[in-house]
Amino acid sequence: EGLSSNQTDYIVEREYLVEQFKQLADFLGVPVEAHIGVQGEPLVYTEFTELVEDLSKLDNVYQISTDTNGTLLNRSLIDRLSKYPKLRLNISLNTTNQETASKLAGIAYNTKHVMEMIRYAVNKVDFLIAPLYVPGYNDKEIIDVIRFVKTLNFSSKPNHPMIGIQNFMNYSTGRNPVKALTWDEFRDRLKELEKQTGERLILDFKKDFQIAQTKQLPKPFKKGETVTASIIAPGRYPNTGLAVAKDRVIT
């Protein structure tokens, strides 16, 4: 979130995460992907490897994924993570240019190190390079990321997409340096990049990521209902709090 962030961070106990995830996975009753999605960099979590190990042991988890900027990857960590074949790292290498990468990150970003770690991880850990397309920042440099990916000798999963470009979106709580492209505009940009590079960039969520509709967890609240809740902690943003009611955490 950048050094200027004044938002509240939380560390959630690993055992609680696994317990709650297992309850949901058991309720769904189908093979699921466990996505470790955090409000920052997941590799900062001191028990990240242990969390991956716990999730790997669950019978109905066919894949574990997470989004990382790659700066905390090192050979030792990659070797440890290579023990878990269900894991996929989505590495947000937004550009190969040091200056642009640091501008996007809001702090010095070592592109050389991240690219070296990606090369080291080839055929050790399953990964996807997932750059964020930010108009006016790295739109001219995304093609260099694609060319870098094409140099990787990724042979263990020949049909697996190696790059998935993300469309920058505006959020009320985000930094919002530019106006987001519409999805039609973004798709047109991807088509042009496909022509230039010969790489498949428009991915199929069902085919490439096995995303499918499942049954929904029942909602404990109804629209218009008055809810009595216990406030237990400060919220993520100023003037907000976390409260608990009916086995749910409410912001």
C-alpha positions in Angstrom: 0.0 0.0 0.0 3.0 2.3 0.0 5.0 3.9 2.9 2.4 6.7 3.3 -0.4 4.3 4.2 -2.1 4.9 7.5 -4.4 1.9 7.3 -4.6 -0.8 10.0 -3.1 -4.2 9.3 -4.0 -7.5 10.8 -2.2 -10.8 11.3 -4.7 -13.7 11.3 -3.7 -16.9 13.1 -2.8 -19.7 10.6 -4.9 -22.3 12.5 -8.0 -20.1 12.2 -7.5 -19.5 8.5 -7.2 -23.2 7.8 -10.1 -24.1 10.0 -12.4 -21.5 8.4 -11.3 -22.4 4.9 -11.9 -26.1 5.6 -15.4 -25.4 6.7 -16.2 -23.6 3.5 -14.5 -26.2 1.3 -16.4 -29.0 3.0 -19.6 -27.1 2.5 -19.0 -26.7 -1.2 -18.1 -30.4 -1.6 -16.2 -30.0 -4.8 -12.5 -29.7 -5.7 -11.5 -26.1 -4.9 -8.6 -23.7 -5.3 -7.3 -22.1 -2.1 -6.4 -18.5 -3.0 -4.3 -16.7 -0.4 -5.5 -13.1 -1.1 -4.2 -10.5 1.3 -4.2 -6.7 1.7 -0.6 -6.4 0.8 2.3 -8.9 0.2 1.6 -12.5 1.3 5.2 -13.5 1.7 5.5 -11.1 4.7 3.3 -13.6 6.6 5.8 -15.4 8.7 4.0 -18.8 8.5 3.4 -18.6 4.8 5.1 -21.9 4.0 3.3 -23.6 6.9 0.0 -22.3 5.7 0.7 -23.7 2.2 1.6 -27.0 3.8 -1.7 -27.1 5.9 -3.8 -26.3 2.9 -2.0 -28.9 0.8 -3.1 -31.6 3.2 -6.8 -30.9 2.6 -8.3 -33.6 0.3 -10.5 -31.3 -1.7 -7.9 -28.7 -2.5 -6.5 -29.2 -6.0 -4.6 -25.9 -6.1 -3.3 -23.2 -3.9 -2.5 -19.8 -5.4 -1.3 -16.4 -4.2 -0.4 -13.0 -5.6 3.1 -11.8 -4.9 5.3 -8.9 -6.1 8.3 -11.4 -5.9 10.7 -9.1 -4.0 10.9 -11.5 -1.0 11.5 -14.6 -3.1 14.9 -16.2 -2.7 16.5 -19.5 -3.6 15.9 -21.0 -0.2 12.2 -20.0 -0.1 11.7 -21.3 -3.6 13.3 -24.6 -2.7 11.0 -24.9 0.3 7.9 -24.0 -1.7 8.9 -26.5 -4.4 7.8 -29.3 -2.0 4.2 -28.3 -2.6 3.1 -29.1 -6.2 -0.4 -27.7 -5.6 1.1 -24.2 -5.2 1.0 -21.5 -7.9 2.6 -18.1 -7.5 1.0 -15.2 -9.5 4.0 -12.9 -9.8 3.1 -9.3 -10.5 6.1 -8.3 -12.6 4.6 -5.1 -14.1 7.7 -4.0 -16.1 11.3 -5.0 -16.7 12.3 -1.3 -16.2 13.6 -0.5 -12.8 12.5 3.2 -12.7 8.9 2.4 -13.9 8.6 -0.5 -11.5 9.7 1.6 -8.5 7.2 4.4 -9.6 4.4 1.9 -9.7 5.4 0.3 -6.3 5.9 3.6 -4.5 9.2 2.3 -3.3 12.5 0.9 -4.8 11.6 -2.3 -6.7 14.5 -4.6 -7.7 13.4 -5.9 -11.1 16.8 -7.6 -11.6 16.3 -9.7 -8.5 12.7 -10.6 -9.2 13.6 -11.7 -12.8 16.5 -13.8 -11.5 14.2 -15.5 -9.0 11.6 -16.2 -11.7 14.3 -17.8 -13.8 15.4 -19.9 -10.8 11.8 -20.9 -10.1 11.2 -22.3 -13.6 10.2 -26.0 -13.3 10.6 -25.8 -9.5 7.4 -23.9 -8.6 4.3 -23.4 -10.7 3.8 -19.7 -11.5 2.1 -17.2 -13.6 3.5 -13.8 -14.5 0.6 -11.4 -13.8 1.5 -7.8 -14.7 -0.9 -5.0 -14.0 -1.6 -2.9 -17.2 -1.6 0.7 -16.0 -2.2 3.2 -18.8 0.4 6.0 -19.0 2.8 4.1 -16.8 3.8 0.7 -18.2 1.5 0.3 -21.3 4.6 0.7 -23.6 6.7 -1.7 -21.5 4.3 -4.6 -21.1 5.6 -6.0 -24.4 9.1 -6.4 -22.7 7.5 -8.4 -19.9 5.9 -10.7 -22.6 9.3 -11.1 -24.3 10.9 -11.9 -21.0 8.3 -14.6 -20.3 8.9 -16.1 -23.8 12.6 -16.6 -22.9 11.7 -18.9 -19.9 12.1 -22.6 -20.6 8.9 -23.6 -18.8 8.4 -27.2 -19.8 6.6 -28.9 -16.9 3.2 -27.6 -18.0 3.3 -26.9 -21.7 -0.4 -26.0 -22.0 -0.4 -23.8 -18.9 -0.6 -20.0 -19.5 2.6 -18.3 -18.4 1.3 -14.8 -18.4 -2.0 -13.2 -17.4 -2.2 -9.5 -17.9 -4.5 -7.7 -15.4 -6.5 -4.6 -16.2 -6.0 -1.8 -13.7 -9.2 -0.8 -12.0 -10.2 2.3 -10.0 -11.2 1.7 -6.4 -12.4 4.2 -3.8 -9.7 3.0 -1.4 -7.0 2.7 -4.0 -4.3 5.2 -5.1 -6.0 5.6 -8.5 -3.1 7.4 -10.5 -5.0 7.1 -13.8 -8.5 6.4 -15.2 -9.0 2.7 -15.9 -9.5 1.4 -19.4 -12.9 -0.1 -20.1 -12.9 -3.8 -20.6 -13.5 -3.5 -24.3 -10.5 -1.1 -24.5 -8.4 -3.5 -22.5 -9.3 -6.5 -24.6 -8.4 -4.5 -27.8 -5.0 -3.7 -26.3 -4.5 -7.5 -25.6 -5.4 -8.4 -29.1 -2.8 -6.0 -30.5 -0.2 -7.4 -28.2 -1.1 -10.9 -29.3 -0.5 -9.9 -32.9 2.9 -8.3 -32.0 4.2 -11.2 -29.8 2.4 -14.3 -31.0 1.6 -15.1 -27.3 -1.9 -16.0 -26.2 -3.0 -13.2 -23.8 -6.8 -13.4 -23.7 -7.3 -16.2 -21.3 -10.4 -18.3 -20.6 -11.3 -18.4 -16.9 -13.1 -21.7 -17.2 -10.5 -23.5 -19.4 -7.3 -21.9 -18.0 -8.3 -21.5 -14.3 -11.1 -24.0 -13.8 -13.4 -21.3 -12.5 -17.0 -22.6 -12.1 -20.2 -21.7 -10.4 -20.8 -23.5 -7.0 -23.5 -23.3 -4.4 -23.5 -20.2 -2.3 -22.9 -20.1 1.5 -26.2 -19.1 3.1 -26.3 -15.4 4.1 -27.0 -14.9 7.8 -28.4 -11.4 7.3 -31.4 -10.0 5.3 -31.8 -6.7 3.6 -33.3 -4.1 6.0 -32.6 -6.2 9.1 -31.4 -4.4 12.2 -28.2 -6.2 13.5 -26.9 -6.1 17.0 -23.1 -6.6 16.9 -20.1 -6.4 19.2 -17.3 -4.1 18.1 -14.0 -5.9 18.6 -11.3 -3.9 16.9 -10.4 -0.9 14.8 -11.3 -1.2 11.1 -9.0 -1.1 8.1 -9.8 2.5 7.3 -10.2 5.6 9.4 -13.5 5.9 11.3 -14.4 2.2 10.8 -14.4 -0.8 13.1 -14.7 -4.6 13.0 -17.8 -6.1 14.6 -19.0 -9.7 15.1 -22.6 -11.0 14.7 -24.1 -14.3 13.7 -20.6 -15.9 13.2 -19.5 -13.2 10.8 -17.0 -10.3 10.9 -18.5 -7.0 9.7 -16.7 -3.9 8.7 
